[in-house]
Amino acid sequence: MTHVLRKWLGTLIDEKEAFNLYQKAADLGNSNRINNLGQCHSYSIGTEADLGNVYGISSLGDCYYNGIGTYFSKQKAFESYLMAANLDDDYAQYNVANMYKIGDGVKKDLNLAIYWYNKSAGQGYLVAQNKLYELS
């Protein structure tokens, strides 16, 4: 129903409600709605990430990085982590640093890795502090 309304009538509906309806249909085994739910995750439609929740955005990065509930994409993971990192999430800053450090989903850049480790460590994230110690 939500898909039909959005596509044919061109009406903007409550995307959070659409997400919830897709989730209910997916829970009942509707394969088309499982696909729609995956697309919601892919484009952050109706999800916590869409609502500006920094933890939701960072969690979306985890989903992309590990292929949980969506397709596996290190580039999308990096984009999600970077968005959350720019919103001052220390965990996301650490993940951005790691990805820059080893060139995982992004071009390797040790200077940017150190920059993001410093941002994360500056917020008290101990794992980032340890990484900085290892790199010195």
Number of C-alpha atoms within 10 A of each C-alpha: 9 16 13 10 12 14 11 8 9 9 11 10 12 11 17 16 13 20 23 15 16 24 19 15 17 18 12 11 11 14 12 12 20 20 14 19 24 21 16 21 22 18 13 20 18 18 21 18 22 17 13 14 14 22 17 18 28 27 20 29 28 21 22 24 22 15 15 13 15 19 16 15 17 20 16 20 27 26 20 27 31 23 21 27 25 15 16 15 21 25 22 28 30 28 24 29 31 21 24 23 20 14 14 16 17 15 11 16 14 17 12 16 23 21 17 26 27 21 22 26 21 13 15 12 18 13 14 26 18 12 17 16 9 8 8 6
